[in-house]
Amino acid sequence: MIEHNFKKKFGQNFLTDKNIINKIISVSNIKNNSLIIEIGPGSGSLTRELIKYGQVLAYEIDTELRKTLDNEFSNISNIEIIYDDFLNRNIKKDLEKYKYNNLYVIANLPYYITTPIIIKLIEEKINLEKMVIMVQKEVGERFSAKVGTKDYSSITIFLNYYYNIKQEFIVSKNSFIPKPKVDSVILSLTKKQEKYKVKNEEIFFKLVKDSFKYKRKTLKNNLKNYNFSKIEEVLLKNNKKTDVRAEALSIEDFIEISNNL
Ligand code: SAM
C-alpha cells in the first residue's frame, strides 16, 4: 500500500483485496474495443487491471495522487488520467477523441457523491453500455429496490428507466483502507435494449419525483397540483386503489399515468 494522506472529504477508501478486483473485472465482462471510464482511480488498484481490457479514461480529483499514478501509468499508452472534479467535466467533449465500440463505467465510487455521479452519467447521454460500480450497501438497495418495498423511491425508477440493475456481490468493509463504517455492494447497470414508450420524459420524471415527495403521504396528497381524475382513471383500470402510495406503483404504472395526463 502506498504512503498516502487519506482524505475523508474525497471519500477515499481504497480497495486492498485483489480477489474483489478480479471479481469486478469478471462481472464487467468487457467486450473488445471498449472505452472504460473510471471515476477515482485512487492509488490505481482497479485501474491496473482495467488497462488490460481496453482504453481507460480516469478522473481523479486528488492531485496528491498524481505522483503515484504517473509513476505507474504515464508510460502506458491506453490510459489517460484527468486530474479534475468529475462533476465539473464535459464528458462528451472528453470522449470526442476516442474511437470505441462500447463504453463502460467501472469504478469504486466516492460515496459522498454516488448519486450525482450516476445522474450526470445518465444526463450527459453518452450511451453507456454498462456500469459496474461499488456503492454503499444501503444505496445499492435503494437503486435496485423492488416495487412495494421501503427502499423503492424516485431514484429507483429513474435508474430502472434506463438500466437493468443487479446487485452482484457484497464487499465487506474490511476490504478497504481506511475501513469505512458500512459494507459495500457491487452493482451492475446494463443498458435496457428496449426503450419505454413515454410521451414526454420531462412530465414523466416530474410526476415520479412529485409522487414520492412525502413518502408517507398517499399519491393523491402528493399530487395535489395534478388533475387527479385522469390519474384515477389509470389506477382503476389497473385494479389499484385510489388511495395508493407511490411505492405501490411500478415503472409501467407511472408511464401509463404520465402518458394519460
Ligand atoms: N479506485 C480506488 C480503489 O478502489 O482503491 C479508489 C476509490 S475511492 C472510494 C474514491 C476515489 O475517488 C478517490 O481516489 C477520490 O480521491 C476520488 N474522488 C473523489 N471525489 C472525486 C471527484 N469529484 N472527481 C474525481 N475523483 C474523485
py3Dmol code that shows the C-alpha trace and the ligand (Angstrom):
import py3Dmol

protein = """\
ATOM      1  CA  MET A   1       0.000   0.000   0.000  1.00  0.00           C
ATOM      2  CA  ILE A   2       1.194   3.479  -0.833  1.00  0.00           C
ATOM      3  CA  GLU A   3       2.054   6.171   1.683  1.00  0.00           C
ATOM      4  CA  HIS A   4      -0.937   8.454   1.360  1.00  0.00           C
ATOM      5  CA  ASN A   5      -2.668  11.029   3.427  1.00  0.00           C
ATOM      6  CA  PHE A   6      -6.233   9.637   3.037  1.00  0.00           C
ATOM      7  CA  LYS A   7      -8.856  12.324   2.628  1.00  0.00           C
ATOM      8  CA  LYS A   8     -12.274  11.718   4.048  1.00  0.00           C
ATOM      9  CA  LYS A   9     -13.673  14.701   2.162  1.00  0.00           C
ATOM     10  CA  PHE A  10     -12.923  12.879  -1.105  1.00  0.00           C
ATOM     11  CA  GLY A  11     -14.467   9.614   0.075  1.00  0.00           C
ATOM     12  CA  GLN A  12     -11.137   7.829  -0.034  1.00  0.00           C
ATOM     13  CA  ASN A  13     -11.471   4.184   0.931  1.00  0.00           C
ATOM     14  CA  PHE A  14      -9.036   2.240  -1.190  1.00  0.00           C
ATOM     15  CA  LEU A  15      -9.614  -1.377  -2.133  1.00  0.00           C
ATOM     16  CA  THR A  16      -6.959  -3.737  -0.908  1.00  0.00           C
ATOM     17  CA  ASP A  17      -8.410  -7.141  -1.798  1.00  0.00           C
ATOM     18  CA  LYS A  18      -7.184  -8.458  -5.131  1.00  0.00           C
ATOM     19  CA  ASN A  19      -9.948 -11.084  -5.227  1.00  0.00           C
ATOM     20  CA  ILE A  20     -12.593  -8.372  -5.182  1.00  0.00           C
ATOM     21  CA  ILE A  21     -10.872  -6.583  -8.037  1.00  0.00           C
ATOM     22  CA  ASN A  22     -10.808  -9.790 -10.069  1.00  0.00           C
ATOM     23  CA  LYS A  23     -14.499 -10.332  -9.375  1.00  0.00           C
ATOM     24  CA  ILE A  24     -15.321  -6.795 -10.528  1.00  0.00           C
ATOM     25  CA  ILE A  25     -13.468  -7.434 -13.789  1.00  0.00           C
ATOM     26  CA  SER A  26     -15.218 -10.745 -14.284  1.00  0.00           C
ATOM     27  CA  VAL A  27     -18.702  -9.268 -13.662  1.00  0.00           C
ATOM     28  CA  SER A  28     -17.919  -6.428 -16.103  1.00  0.00           C
ATOM     29  CA  ASN A  29     -17.380  -8.853 -18.963  1.00  0.00           C
ATOM     30  CA  ILE A  30     -15.701  -6.174 -21.055  1.00  0.00           C
ATOM     31  CA  LYS A  31     -16.034  -6.586 -24.798  1.00  0.00           C
ATOM     32  CA  ASN A  32     -13.224  -5.925 -27.272  1.00  0.00           C
ATOM     33  CA  ASN A  33     -12.545  -2.382 -28.371  1.00  0.00           C
ATOM     34  CA  SER A  34     -14.119  -0.762 -25.343  1.00  0.00           C
ATOM     35  CA  LEU A  35     -13.514   2.500 -23.593  1.00  0.00           C
ATOM     36  CA  ILE A  36     -13.675   2.325 -19.818  1.00  0.00           C
ATOM     37  CA  ILE A  37     -14.315   5.359 -17.657  1.00  0.00           C
ATOM     38  CA  GLU A  38     -13.060   5.116 -14.100  1.00  0.00           C
ATOM     39  CA  ILE A  39     -14.037   7.772 -11.585  1.00  0.00           C
ATOM     40  CA  GLY A  40     -11.473   7.980  -8.794  1.00  0.00           C
ATOM     41  CA  PRO A  41      -8.548   5.646  -9.546  1.00  0.00           C
ATOM     42  CA  GLY A  42      -7.082   6.357  -6.102  1.00  0.00           C
ATOM     43  CA  SER A  43      -3.745   4.559  -5.994  1.00  0.00           C
ATOM     44  CA  GLY A  44      -4.634   2.569  -9.113  1.00  0.00           C
ATOM     45  CA  SER A  45      -5.529  -0.855  -7.755  1.00  0.00           C
ATOM     46  CA  LEU A  46      -8.521  -1.293 -10.073  1.00  0.00           C
ATOM     47  CA  THR A  47      -7.009   0.810 -12.873  1.00  0.00           C
ATOM     48  CA  ARG A  48      -4.048  -1.592 -13.070  1.00  0.00           C
ATOM     49  CA  GLU A  49      -6.431  -4.357 -14.138  1.00  0.00           C
ATOM     50  CA  LEU A  50      -8.698  -2.217 -16.316  1.00  0.00           C
ATOM     51  CA  ILE A  51      -5.854  -1.264 -18.671  1.00  0.00           C
ATOM     52  CA  LYS A  52      -5.521  -4.943 -19.588  1.00  0.00           C
ATOM     53  CA  TYR A  53      -9.001  -4.842 -21.129  1.00  0.00           C
ATOM     54  CA  GLY A  54      -9.339  -1.582 -23.052  1.00  0.00           C
ATOM     55  CA  GLN A  55      -8.656   2.110 -23.283  1.00  0.00           C
ATOM     56  CA  VAL A  56      -9.113   3.764 -19.866  1.00  0.00           C
ATOM     57  CA  LEU A  57     -10.161   7.327 -19.166  1.00  0.00           C
ATOM     58  CA  ALA A  58      -9.841   8.081 -15.452  1.00  0.00           C
ATOM     59  CA  TYR A  59     -10.774  11.151 -13.412  1.00  0.00           C
ATOM     60  CA  GLU A  60      -9.064  11.839 -10.111  1.00  0.00           C
ATOM     61  CA  ILE A  61      -9.772  14.928  -8.005  1.00  0.00           C
ATOM     62  CA  ASP A  62      -6.885  14.493  -5.567  1.00  0.00           C
ATOM     63  CA  THR A  63      -3.728  15.902  -7.185  1.00  0.00           C
ATOM     64  CA  GLU A  64      -1.644  14.432  -4.361  1.00  0.00           C
ATOM     65  CA  LEU A  65      -2.177  11.059  -6.046  1.00  0.00           C
ATOM     66  CA  ARG A  66      -0.669  12.284  -9.280  1.00  0.00           C
ATOM     67  CA  LYS A  67       2.890  11.272  -8.462  1.00  0.00           C
ATOM     68  CA  THR A  68       1.922   7.702  -7.592  1.00  0.00           C
ATOM     69  CA  LEU A  69      -0.396   7.328 -10.577  1.00  0.00           C
ATOM     70  CA  ASP A  70       2.018   8.925 -13.051  1.00  0.00           C
ATOM     71  CA  ASN A  71       4.829   6.711 -11.806  1.00  0.00           C
ATOM     72  CA  GLU A  72       2.852   3.672 -12.773  1.00  0.00           C
ATOM     73  CA  PHE A  73       0.825   4.813 -15.765  1.00  0.00           C
ATOM     74  CA  SER A  74       2.492   7.722 -17.545  1.00  0.00           C
ATOM     75  CA  ASN A  75       4.326   5.437 -19.974  1.00  0.00           C
ATOM     76  CA  ILE A  76       1.297   3.357 -20.781  1.00  0.00           C
ATOM     77  CA  SER A  77      -0.439   4.353 -23.995  1.00  0.00           C
ATOM     78  CA  ASN A  78      -4.009   3.177 -23.362  1.00  0.00           C
ATOM     79  CA  ILE A  79      -4.742   5.304 -20.326  1.00  0.00           C
ATOM     80  CA  GLU A  80      -5.442   8.974 -19.777  1.00  0.00           C
ATOM     81  CA  ILE A  81      -5.878  10.373 -16.287  1.00  0.00           C
ATOM     82  CA  ILE A  82      -7.584  13.736 -15.925  1.00  0.00           C
ATOM     83  CA  TYR A  83      -6.891  15.403 -12.582  1.00  0.00           C
ATOM     84  CA  ASP A  84     -10.134  17.236 -12.023  1.00  0.00           C
ATOM     85  CA  ASP A  85     -13.529  17.027 -10.368  1.00  0.00           C
ATOM     86  CA  PHE A  86     -15.540  14.585 -12.458  1.00  0.00           C
ATOM     87  CA  LEU A  87     -18.730  16.512 -11.733  1.00  0.00           C
ATOM     88  CA  ASN A  88     -17.335  19.605 -13.474  1.00  0.00           C
ATOM     89  CA  ARG A  89     -16.252  17.871 -16.664  1.00  0.00           C
ATOM     90  CA  ASN A  90     -17.877  17.909 -20.063  1.00  0.00           C
ATOM     91  CA  ILE A  91     -17.685  14.154 -20.559  1.00  0.00           C
ATOM     92  CA  LYS A  92     -18.946  14.201 -24.129  1.00  0.00           C
ATOM     93  CA  LYS A  93     -16.081  16.509 -25.014  1.00  0.00           C
ATOM     94  CA  ASP A  94     -13.524  14.382 -23.148  1.00  0.00           C
ATOM     95  CA  LEU A  95     -14.701  11.375 -25.167  1.00  0.00           C
ATOM     96  CA  GLU A  96     -14.545  13.065 -28.561  1.00  0.00           C
ATOM     97  CA  LYS A  97     -11.037  11.983 -29.432  1.00  0.00           C
ATOM     98  CA  TYR A  98     -11.673   8.290 -28.779  1.00  0.00           C
ATOM     99  CA  LYS A  99     -12.931   5.632 -31.159  1.00  0.00           C
ATOM    100  CA  TYR A 100     -14.609   2.685 -29.484  1.00  0.00           C
ATOM    101  CA  ASN A 101     -17.471   0.265 -29.849  1.00  0.00           C
ATOM    102  CA  ASN A 102     -18.689   0.084 -26.273  1.00  0.00           C
ATOM    103  CA  LEU A 103     -18.495   2.440 -23.355  1.00  0.00           C
ATOM    104  CA  TYR A 104     -18.259   1.235 -19.762  1.00  0.00           C
ATOM    105  CA  VAL A 105     -18.002   2.810 -16.344  1.00  0.00           C
ATOM    106  CA  ILE A 106     -16.155   0.644 -13.860  1.00  0.00           C
ATOM    107  CA  ALA A 107     -15.406   2.295 -10.555  1.00  0.00           C
ATOM    108  CA  ASN A 108     -15.292   2.181  -6.810  1.00  0.00           C
ATOM    109  CA  LEU A 109     -17.216   5.415  -6.445  1.00  0.00           C
ATOM    110  CA  PRO A 110     -16.572   8.126  -3.870  1.00  0.00           C
ATOM    111  CA  TYR A 111     -19.627   7.612  -1.656  1.00  0.00           C
ATOM    112  CA  TYR A 112     -20.354  11.224  -0.841  1.00  0.00           C
ATOM    113  CA  ILE A 113     -21.333  11.883  -4.488  1.00  0.00           C
ATOM    114  CA  THR A 114     -22.578   8.499  -5.732  1.00  0.00           C
ATOM    115  CA  THR A 115     -25.971   9.757  -6.877  1.00  0.00           C
ATOM    116  CA  PRO A 116     -24.756  12.993  -8.547  1.00  0.00           C
ATOM    117  CA  ILE A 117     -22.149  10.969 -10.479  1.00  0.00           C
ATOM    118  CA  ILE A 118     -24.714   8.491 -11.774  1.00  0.00           C
ATOM    119  CA  ILE A 119     -27.215  11.193 -12.644  1.00  0.00           C
ATOM    120  CA  LYS A 120     -24.501  13.068 -14.545  1.00  0.00           C
ATOM    121  CA  LEU A 121     -23.520   9.923 -16.441  1.00  0.00           C
ATOM    122  CA  ILE A 122     -27.127   9.417 -17.500  1.00  0.00           C
ATOM    123  CA  GLU A 123     -27.920  13.031 -18.275  1.00  0.00           C
ATOM    124  CA  GLU A 124     -24.837  13.518 -20.440  1.00  0.00           C
ATOM    125  CA  LYS A 125     -26.338  10.929 -22.822  1.00  0.00           C
ATOM    126  CA  ILE A 126     -23.018   9.303 -23.655  1.00  0.00           C
ATOM    127  CA  ASN A 127     -24.608   5.958 -24.484  1.00  0.00           C
ATOM    128  CA  LEU A 128     -23.124   3.791 -21.762  1.00  0.00           C
ATOM    129  CA  GLU A 129     -23.327   0.071 -22.367  1.00  0.00           C
ATOM    130  CA  LYS A 130     -22.797  -0.904 -18.760  1.00  0.00           C
ATOM    131  CA  MET A 131     -21.756   0.438 -15.372  1.00  0.00           C
ATOM    132  CA  VAL A 132     -20.169  -1.745 -12.741  1.00  0.00           C
ATOM    133  CA  ILE A 133     -19.908   0.324  -9.621  1.00  0.00           C
ATOM    134  CA  MET A 134     -19.183  -0.089  -5.967  1.00  0.00           C
ATOM    135  CA  VAL A 135     -21.595   1.803  -3.726  1.00  0.00           C
ATOM    136  CA  GLN A 136     -22.600   1.690  -0.070  1.00  0.00           C
ATOM    137  CA  LYS A 137     -24.869  -1.260   0.632  1.00  0.00           C
ATOM    138  CA  GLU A 138     -27.873   0.895   1.569  1.00  0.00           C
ATOM    139  CA  VAL A 139     -27.528   2.923  -1.591  1.00  0.00           C
ATOM    140  CA  GLY A 140     -27.353  -0.272  -3.630  1.00  0.00           C
ATOM    141  CA  GLU A 141     -30.552  -1.431  -2.006  1.00  0.00           C
ATOM    142  CA  ARG A 142     -32.312   1.789  -2.946  1.00  0.00           C
ATOM    143  CA  PHE A 143     -31.141   1.656  -6.554  1.00  0.00           C
ATOM    144  CA  SER A 144     -32.250  -1.943  -7.067  1.00  0.00           C
ATOM    145  CA  ALA A 145     -35.351  -1.944  -4.829  1.00  0.00           C
ATOM    146  CA  LYS A 146     -38.471  -3.845  -5.829  1.00  0.00           C
ATOM    147  CA  VAL A 147     -41.929  -2.229  -6.019  1.00  0.00           C
ATOM    148  CA  GLY A 148     -43.666  -2.029  -2.645  1.00  0.00           C
ATOM    149  CA  THR A 149     -40.516  -2.161  -0.514  1.00  0.00           C
ATOM    150  CA  LYS A 150     -39.359   0.638   1.772  1.00  0.00           C
ATOM    151  CA  ASP A 151     -36.279   1.360  -0.341  1.00  0.00           C
ATOM    152  CA  TYR A 152     -38.280   1.858  -3.529  1.00  0.00           C
ATOM    153  CA  SER A 153     -38.084   5.550  -4.465  1.00  0.00           C
ATOM    154  CA  SER A 154     -37.924   8.014  -7.339  1.00  0.00           C
ATOM    155  CA  ILE A 155     -34.209   7.315  -7.943  1.00  0.00           C
ATOM    156  CA  THR A 156     -35.053   3.583  -8.284  1.00  0.00           C
ATOM    157  CA  ILE A 157     -37.459   4.409 -11.074  1.00  0.00           C
ATOM    158  CA  PHE A 158     -35.122   6.935 -12.697  1.00  0.00           C
ATOM    159  CA  LEU A 159     -32.289   4.384 -12.907  1.00  0.00           C
ATOM    160  CA  ASN A 160     -34.524   1.474 -13.864  1.00  0.00           C
ATOM    161  CA  TYR A 161     -35.906   3.529 -16.719  1.00  0.00           C
ATOM    162  CA  TYR A 162     -32.512   3.255 -18.440  1.00  0.00           C
ATOM    163  CA  TYR A 163     -30.817   0.222 -16.924  1.00  0.00           C
ATOM    164  CA  ASN A 164     -31.358  -3.309 -15.671  1.00  0.00           C
ATOM    165  CA  ILE A 165     -29.863  -3.178 -12.208  1.00  0.00           C
ATOM    166  CA  LYS A 166     -28.393  -6.129 -10.379  1.00  0.00           C
ATOM    167  CA  GLN A 167     -26.695  -6.480  -7.015  1.00  0.00           C
ATOM    168  CA  GLU A 168     -23.708  -8.622  -7.936  1.00  0.00           C
ATOM    169  CA  PHE A 169     -21.977  -9.197  -4.586  1.00  0.00           C
ATOM    170  CA  ILE A 170     -21.394  -7.650  -1.184  1.00  0.00           C
ATOM    171  CA  VAL A 171     -17.962  -6.319  -0.265  1.00  0.00           C
ATOM    172  CA  SER A 172     -17.046  -6.283   3.395  1.00  0.00           C
ATOM    173  CA  LYS A 173     -15.823  -3.035   4.924  1.00  0.00           C
ATOM    174  CA  ASN A 174     -12.673  -4.978   5.874  1.00  0.00           C
ATOM    175  CA  SER A 175     -11.589  -4.933   2.225  1.00  0.00           C
ATOM    176  CA  PHE A 176     -10.677  -1.244   2.361  1.00  0.00           C
ATOM    177  CA  ILE A 177      -8.080   1.092   3.779  1.00  0.00           C
ATOM    178  CA  PRO A 178      -9.152   3.064   5.727  1.00  0.00           C
ATOM    179  CA  LYS A 179     -12.038   0.861   6.801  1.00  0.00           C
ATOM    180  CA  PRO A 180     -15.440   2.527   6.152  1.00  0.00           C
ATOM    181  CA  LYS A 181     -18.338   2.258   8.629  1.00  0.00           C
ATOM    182  CA  VAL A 182     -20.536   0.107   6.395  1.00  0.00           C
ATOM    183  CA  ASP A 183     -20.282  -2.699   3.864  1.00  0.00           C
ATOM    184  CA  SER A 184     -20.493  -2.051   0.131  1.00  0.00           C
ATOM    185  CA  VAL A 185     -22.081  -3.735  -2.822  1.00  0.00           C
ATOM    186  CA  ILE A 186     -21.096  -4.132  -6.445  1.00  0.00           C
ATOM    187  CA  LEU A 187     -23.939  -3.167  -8.733  1.00  0.00           C
ATOM    188  CA  SER A 188     -24.161  -3.727 -12.445  1.00  0.00           C
ATOM    189  CA  LEU A 189     -26.341  -1.449 -14.532  1.00  0.00           C
ATOM    190  CA  THR A 190     -26.826  -2.772 -18.041  1.00  0.00           C
ATOM    191  CA  LYS A 191     -28.444  -0.617 -20.684  1.00  0.00           C
ATOM    192  CA  LYS A 192     -32.031  -1.639 -21.481  1.00  0.00           C
ATOM    193  CA  GLN A 193     -32.318  -2.837 -25.063  1.00  0.00           C
ATOM    194  CA  GLU A 194     -35.914  -1.641 -25.442  1.00  0.00           C
ATOM    195  CA  LYS A 195     -36.829   1.917 -24.539  1.00  0.00           C
ATOM    196  CA  TYR A 196     -40.043   2.521 -22.623  1.00  0.00           C
ATOM    197  CA  LYS A 197     -42.717   4.355 -24.558  1.00  0.00           C
ATOM    198  CA  VAL A 198     -43.027   7.637 -22.724  1.00  0.00           C
ATOM    199  CA  LYS A 199     -44.766  10.517 -24.490  1.00  0.00           C
ATOM    200  CA  ASN A 200     -42.930  13.228 -22.609  1.00  0.00           C
ATOM    201  CA  GLU A 201     -39.950  12.342 -20.417  1.00  0.00           C
ATOM    202  CA  GLU A 202     -39.982  15.665 -18.610  1.00  0.00           C
ATOM    203  CA  ILE A 203     -43.580  15.145 -17.498  1.00  0.00           C
ATOM    204  CA  PHE A 204     -42.849  11.521 -16.585  1.00  0.00           C
ATOM    205  CA  PHE A 205     -39.817  12.287 -14.395  1.00  0.00           C
ATOM    206  CA  LYS A 206     -41.594  15.199 -12.726  1.00  0.00           C
ATOM    207  CA  LEU A 207     -44.595  13.006 -11.974  1.00  0.00           C
ATOM    208  CA  VAL A 208     -42.354  10.365 -10.393  1.00  0.00           C
ATOM    209  CA  LYS A 209     -40.477  12.929  -8.306  1.00  0.00           C
ATOM    210  CA  ASP A 210     -43.668  14.626  -7.131  1.00  0.00           C
ATOM    211  CA  SER A 211     -45.306  11.285  -6.327  1.00  0.00           C
ATOM    212  CA  PHE A 212     -42.544  10.368  -3.861  1.00  0.00           C
ATOM    213  CA  LYS A 213     -42.202  13.833  -2.341  1.00  0.00           C
ATOM    214  CA  TYR A 214     -43.559  12.780   1.051  1.00  0.00           C
ATOM    215  CA  LYS A 215     -43.188   9.011   1.276  1.00  0.00           C
ATOM    216  CA  ARG A 216     -45.864   8.552   3.938  1.00  0.00           C
ATOM    217  CA  LYS A 217     -48.483  10.511   2.036  1.00  0.00           C
ATOM    218  CA  THR A 218     -50.807   8.941  -0.494  1.00  0.00           C
ATOM    219  CA  LEU A 219     -50.294   9.569  -4.184  1.00  0.00           C
ATOM    220  CA  LYS A 220     -53.341  11.826  -4.178  1.00  0.00           C
ATOM    221  CA  ASN A 221     -51.942  14.014  -1.423  1.00  0.00           C
ATOM    222  CA  ASN A 222     -48.570  14.307  -3.091  1.00  0.00           C
ATOM    223  CA  LEU A 223     -50.169  15.182  -6.428  1.00  0.00           C
ATOM    224  CA  LYS A 224     -52.485  17.988  -5.306  1.00  0.00           C
ATOM    225  CA  ASN A 225     -51.466  20.118  -8.297  1.00  0.00           C
ATOM    226  CA  TYR A 226     -52.440  17.464 -10.815  1.00  0.00           C
ATOM    227  CA  ASN A 227     -55.767  16.645 -12.406  1.00  0.00           C
ATOM    228  CA  PHE A 228     -56.244  13.570 -10.233  1.00  0.00           C
ATOM    229  CA  SER A 229     -59.297  12.273 -12.092  1.00  0.00           C
ATOM    230  CA  LYS A 230     -57.016  11.418 -15.047  1.00  0.00           C
ATOM    231  CA  ILE A 231     -54.701   9.572 -12.673  1.00  0.00           C
ATOM    232  CA  GLU A 232     -57.634   7.777 -11.050  1.00  0.00           C
ATOM    233  CA  GLU A 233     -58.758   6.531 -14.436  1.00  0.00           C
ATOM    234  CA  VAL A 234     -55.477   4.635 -14.871  1.00  0.00           C
ATOM    235  CA  LEU A 235     -55.399   3.386 -11.269  1.00  0.00           C
ATOM    236  CA  LEU A 236     -58.899   1.943 -11.504  1.00  0.00           C
ATOM    237  CA  LYS A 237     -58.219   0.430 -14.909  1.00  0.00           C
ATOM    238  CA  ASN A 238     -55.189  -1.338 -13.404  1.00  0.00           C
ATOM    239  CA  ASN A 239     -57.107  -2.558 -10.345  1.00  0.00           C
ATOM    240  CA  LYS A 240     -55.317  -0.219  -7.961  1.00  0.00           C
ATOM    241  CA  LYS A 241     -56.984   1.581  -5.087  1.00  0.00           C
ATOM    242  CA  THR A 242     -57.201   5.334  -5.478  1.00  0.00           C
ATOM    243  CA  ASP A 243     -55.565   5.892  -2.079  1.00  0.00           C
ATOM    244  CA  VAL A 244     -52.323   4.096  -3.002  1.00  0.00           C
ATOM    245  CA  ARG A 245     -48.885   5.355  -2.100  1.00  0.00           C
ATOM    246  CA  ALA A 246     -46.280   5.890  -4.811  1.00  0.00           C
ATOM    247  CA  GLU A 247     -44.264   2.900  -3.628  1.00  0.00           C
ATOM    248  CA  ALA A 248     -47.065   0.569  -4.781  1.00  0.00           C
ATOM    249  CA  LEU A 249     -46.745   1.645  -8.400  1.00  0.00           C
ATOM    250  CA  SER A 250     -44.413   0.085 -10.943  1.00  0.00           C
ATOM    251  CA  ILE A 251     -42.487   1.972 -13.591  1.00  0.00           C
ATOM    252  CA  GLU A 252     -45.108   0.822 -16.125  1.00  0.00           C
ATOM    253  CA  ASP A 253     -47.895   2.281 -13.936  1.00  0.00           C
ATOM    254  CA  PHE A 254     -46.126   5.642 -13.792  1.00  0.00           C
ATOM    255  CA  ILE A 255     -45.578   5.612 -17.544  1.00  0.00           C
ATOM    256  CA  GLU A 256     -49.244   4.899 -18.181  1.00  0.00           C
ATOM    257  CA  ILE A 257     -50.289   7.656 -15.794  1.00  0.00           C
ATOM    258  CA  SER A 258     -47.927  10.215 -17.307  1.00  0.00           C
ATOM    259  CA  ASN A 259     -48.990   9.302 -20.848  1.00  0.00           C
ATOM    260  CA  ASN A 260     -52.599   9.908 -19.782  1.00  0.00           C
ATOM    261  CA  LEU A 261     -52.010  13.363 -18.271  1.00  0.00           C
TER     262      LEU A 261
END
"""
ligand_1 = """\
27
SAM
N -10.410 3.224 -7.162
C -9.695 3.320 -5.913
C -9.797 1.999 -5.177
O -10.764 1.265 -5.441
O -8.937 1.721 -4.352
C -10.188 4.480 -5.023
C -11.654 4.502 -4.699
S -12.114 5.729 -3.526
C -13.614 5.023 -2.868
C -12.779 7.066 -4.460
C -11.777 7.871 -5.294
O -12.488 8.929 -5.950
C -10.660 8.555 -4.502
O -9.436 8.340 -5.149
C -11.033 10.044 -4.538
O -9.944 10.910 -4.432
C -11.730 10.138 -5.881
N -12.701 11.257 -5.990
C -13.482 11.786 -5.012
N -14.247 12.768 -5.494
C -13.979 12.866 -6.824
C -14.450 13.715 -7.869
N -15.388 14.633 -7.645
N -13.933 13.555 -9.103
C -12.976 12.614 -9.351
N -12.486 11.786 -8.390
C -12.978 11.905 -7.148
"""
view = py3Dmol.view(width=600, height=400)
view.addModel(protein, "pdb")
view.setStyle({"model": 0}, {"cartoon": {"style": "trace"}})
view.addModel(ligand_1, "xyz")
view.setStyle({"model": 1}, {"stick": {}})
view.zoomTo()
view.show()
